[in-house]
Amino acid sequence: MKSILRSPLHGMISKNTMLITVTGRKSGKMHTTSVNYIRDGDNITVFSLRNRVWWRNLRAGAPVTVRIKRQDLKGTGESIEDKKAVAAGLLAYLQMSPKYAKYFQVTLDSSGQPNPEEVDRAAQNRVMIRVKLARA
């Protein structure tokens, strides 16, 4: 995935998949991972499973670099772990992009709205990451 996102073929997946690079709090090493995202202006929202470790480096907020459509952008990332806040964020995320509901095992009603109980359940084992991009 990383190789594709860095290549001229990135267009196949870069509309909704990006690379995020964070620096380890203890190790100081750079860690890059591919994630699905939604962008709203200078704000990016990402969800990750709680049992993954990369997002823990963003607990107190930290500088990040995201690679979107072969462009590296700087910003500040912050992880949100509160389950109610994650559920509210996930509901908004799925309302903006209902096509992602299947990845969270959330069904949509006849009007395309996510099932709130399933959203709450999906939020229990996830964290939300918000990235605020720096203005150029």
C-alpha positions in Angstrom: 0.0 0.0 0.0 2.8 2.4 0.9 4.5 1.8 -2.4 1.4 2.5 -4.4 0.6 5.7 -2.5 4.1 6.9 -3.2 4.0 6.0 -6.9 2.4 7.5 -10.0 -0.3 4.8 -9.6 -1.5 6.5 -6.4 -4.7 7.6 -8.1 -6.2 4.2 -7.7 -6.5 4.5 -4.0 -5.4 8.0 -2.8 -8.9 9.5 -2.9 -9.6 7.8 0.4 -6.3 6.2 1.6 -3.3 8.2 2.8 0.0 7.7 4.6 0.5 9.2 8.0 3.9 9.5 9.5 4.4 10.0 13.3 7.5 10.0 15.5 7.7 7.5 18.3 7.5 9.3 21.7 10.1 6.9 23.2 12.1 5.7 20.3 12.2 8.9 18.2 11.8 6.7 15.1 9.5 7.7 12.3 6.5 5.3 11.7 4.4 5.4 8.5 1.1 3.6 8.1 -1.6 3.7 5.5 -5.1 4.6 6.7 -8.5 5.5 5.3 -9.4 9.1 5.8 -12.0 11.8 5.3 -10.9 15.3 4.6 -12.9 18.4 5.3 -10.8 21.4 4.4 -7.8 21.5 6.7 -9.2 18.7 9.0 -8.7 15.0 8.5 -10.4 12.3 10.4 -9.1 8.7 10.7 -10.2 5.7 12.8 -7.9 3.0 14.0 -8.4 -0.1 16.1 -7.4 0.4 19.7 -5.1 -2.6 19.7 -2.8 -0.9 17.1 0.0 1.1 18.6 0.9 3.8 16.1 -1.8 6.2 17.2 -0.6 6.2 20.8 2.2 8.6 19.8 -0.5 11.2 19.3 -2.1 11.1 22.7 -1.0 14.5 23.7 -1.0 15.9 20.2 2.1 15.7 18.0 3.4 16.8 14.6 2.5 14.5 11.7 3.1 14.3 8.0 0.4 13.0 5.8 0.8 12.0 2.2 -2.3 12.6 0.2 -2.4 12.3 -3.6 1.5 12.3 -3.7 1.6 15.5 -1.7 3.3 15.7 1.7 1.4 17.9 4.2 2.4 18.9 7.7 -0.1 19.1 10.5 -0.8 18.2 14.1 -2.4 14.9 15.0 -4.4 14.1 18.1 -5.9 10.8 19.2 -9.3 10.7 20.9 -10.0 7.7 23.0 -13.2 8.6 24.9 -15.8 6.1 23.6 -18.7 8.6 23.4 -16.5 11.1 21.5 -15.4 8.3 19.2 -19.0 7.2 18.6 -20.1 10.7 17.8 -17.1 11.1 15.4 -17.8 7.8 13.8 -21.4 8.6 13.2 -20.5 11.9 11.5 -17.8 10.1 9.5 -20.3 7.5 8.2 -22.9 10.2 7.5 -20.3 12.0 5.3 -19.1 8.8 3.7 -21.7 5.9 4.1 -19.6 3.7 1.8 -17.3 3.0 4.8 -20.1 1.6 6.9 -19.4 -2.0 5.8 -15.8 -1.7 7.1 -17.2 -0.9 10.6 -19.9 -3.6 10.3 -22.6 -0.9 10.5 -25.7 -1.2 8.4 -27.5 1.7 6.8 -31.3 2.3 6.9 -33.4 3.0 3.9 -32.4 6.6 3.8 -28.7 5.8 4.0 -28.2 6.7 7.7 -26.0 4.5 9.9 -27.6 2.4 12.6 -26.7 4.3 15.9 -26.4 1.2 18.0 -24.1 -0.5 15.6 -22.0 2.7 15.5 -21.7 2.7 19.3 -20.6 -0.9 19.2 -18.0 -0.2 16.5 -16.6 2.7 18.5 -15.9 0.5 21.5 -12.7 -1.0 20.0 -11.6 2.1 18.0 -9.9 5.4 18.5 -10.4 8.6 16.4 -7.4 10.6 15.1 -7.9 14.2 14.1 -5.3 15.9 12.0 -5.3 19.7 11.6 -3.2 20.6 8.6 -0.9 23.5 8.8 -1.6 26.4 6.5 0.9 26.7 3.7 
